[in-house]
């Protein structure tokens, strides 16, 4: 899977068969207007997937049945970095969240060294907000 291979440059994915990939893809597709996955393909290399990111839209009861957006899994293939492709993906997802999904806010998690990258799109730390995580072993 070119898509999974690309995600492996970002984080651990484990072994995923084609059938498992297809099953998860269709599960996500059934969640109307929840998952918006963008990919960039290199048309010169058999449509190799060289960039991706996902917008997850969470429907809420708060904010008058508002929608909160989260940017997830932003990754550009190592060989294609420095070409403004990450900027293109984040800019498109930010516009999608605001204009098409009507999100009241959009957030993301990133490593410290990427904070400056995301600030150029208007993302910033919110006062008195922290990100906490609990991981589970499988």
C-alpha positions in Angstrom: 0.0 0.0 0.0 1.6 3.2 -1.1 -0.6 5.1 1.4 0.4 2.9 4.4 4.1 3.0 3.3 3.8 6.8 3.4 2.2 6.8 6.9 5.1 4.6 8.1 7.3 7.6 7.6 5.2 9.4 10.2 4.5 6.7 12.8 4.2 2.9 13.5 1.5 1.2 11.4 2.1 -2.5 12.0 1.3 -5.1 9.4 -1.9 -4.3 7.4 -3.1 -6.6 4.7 -4.8 -5.3 1.6 -8.1 -6.7 2.8 -7.7 -5.0 6.2 -6.9 -1.7 4.5 -10.0 -2.0 2.3 -12.2 -2.9 5.2 -11.0 0.1 7.3 -11.3 2.4 4.3 -14.9 1.5 3.7 -15.7 1.8 7.4 -14.4 5.3 7.3 -16.2 6.1 4.1 -19.5 5.1 5.6 -19.1 7.9 8.2 -20.5 10.6 6.1 -18.6 13.9 6.3 -16.4 12.7 9.2 -13.2 11.7 7.5 -11.7 13.8 4.7 -8.4 12.3 3.4 -6.3 14.2 1.0 -3.5 12.7 -1.0 -0.9 14.0 -3.4 0.3 11.7 -6.1 3.4 11.9 -8.3 1.9 11.3 -11.7 5.3 10.6 -13.1 5.9 7.6 -10.8 2.9 5.4 -11.4 0.7 7.7 -9.2 2.9 7.1 -6.2 1.3 8.7 -3.1 3.8 11.3 -1.8 1.7 13.3 0.6 -1.4 12.9 2.8 -3.3 14.4 5.6 -6.7 13.8 7.2 -9.4 16.1 8.5 -11.6 14.5 11.1 -14.9 16.3 11.7 -16.4 15.6 15.1 -20.1 16.4 15.5 -20.9 18.0 18.9 -23.9 19.0 21.0 -22.1 22.1 22.2 -21.9 25.3 20.1 -25.4 24.7 18.8 -24.6 21.3 17.3 -21.3 22.5 16.2 -18.5 20.6 14.4 -15.0 20.5 15.6 -12.2 19.7 13.1 -8.9 18.0 13.8 -6.0 17.7 11.4 -4.3 14.3 11.6 -1.5 12.4 9.9 0.2 15.1 8.0 3.1 13.5 6.1 5.1 14.2 2.9 7.4 11.6 1.5 11.0 12.2 2.6 12.1 12.6 -1.0 9.6 15.3 -1.7 10.0 17.5 1.4 10.8 21.2 1.0 8.5 21.7 -2.0 5.6 23.4 -0.1 3.5 20.2 -0.4 2.8 20.1 3.3 1.7 23.7 3.2 -0.6 22.9 0.3 -2.3 20.1 2.2 -2.7 22.0 5.5 -4.0 25.0 3.7 -6.6 23.0 1.8 -7.8 21.1 4.9 -8.0 24.4 6.9 -10.2 25.9 4.1 -12.3 22.7 3.9 -12.9 22.7 7.7 -14.0 26.4 7.6 -15.9 26.7 4.4 -17.4 23.2 3.6 -17.6 21.5 7.0 -18.5 24.6 9.0 -16.2 23.8 11.9 -16.3 26.2 14.8 -12.6 25.4 15.4 -9.9 23.2 14.1 -6.9 21.8 16.0 -3.9 19.6 15.6 -1.1 18.0 17.6 2.5 18.4 16.5 6.0 18.1 17.7 7.7 21.2 19.0 9.9 21.6 16.0 6.8 21.9 13.7 5.0 24.7 15.7 6.4 27.4 13.5 5.2 25.6 10.4 1.6 25.5 11.7 1.6 29.0 13.0 1.8 30.3 9.4 -1.7 29.0 8.9 -3.1 30.8 12.0 -2.7 27.9 14.5 -1.5 28.8 17.9 -1.5 27.6 21.5 -4.7 28.4 23.4 -4.4 29.7 26.9 -4.9 27.2 29.6 -5.2 24.3 27.2 -3.0 21.2 27.4 -2.8 18.0 25.5 -2.7 14.8 27.5 -2.5 11.3 26.2 -2.9 7.7 27.5 -1.6 5.0 25.2 -2.9 1.4 25.3 -0.9 -1.7 24.3 -2.5 -4.2 22.0 
